[in-house]
Amino acid sequence: MKTSKIIAAAALSLLAAVGAQAETYQGVHPLVDGKSRAEVRAEAVVAARADNPYGEGVSSHVAAPLLASAPRAIVRNEAVAAAHGPNPYADGFGQGVASVQRGIVDRATVRAQARATARGDQLAL
């Protein structure tokens, strides 16, 4: 029984040794490049002086000024009109808010009633 284990172990080690020989060494491969040393040096200088595309502030350059499609005076007049117009973000904008109508009671009477209420006077009904 001991002999059979030794033969099996020898067979496995022989298979492992054969499998380890799968990759062969080909030596150093020659470089294949059509550029001269001067061309490579020139490209290296250009790349060294270029912006780092992976840097944090690469896109933080001042943007070119935009060309306006309308004259400055027209744009200013439209801005003034929009500023003096109704607030489009207010509650009820565009809901057809009722216009202010004149009341039946005149202003002096309403004012007198407000003063009397503020003083705690009782109003005559």
Order of alpha helices (4+ residues) and beta strands (2+ residues): alpha-alpha-alpha-alpha
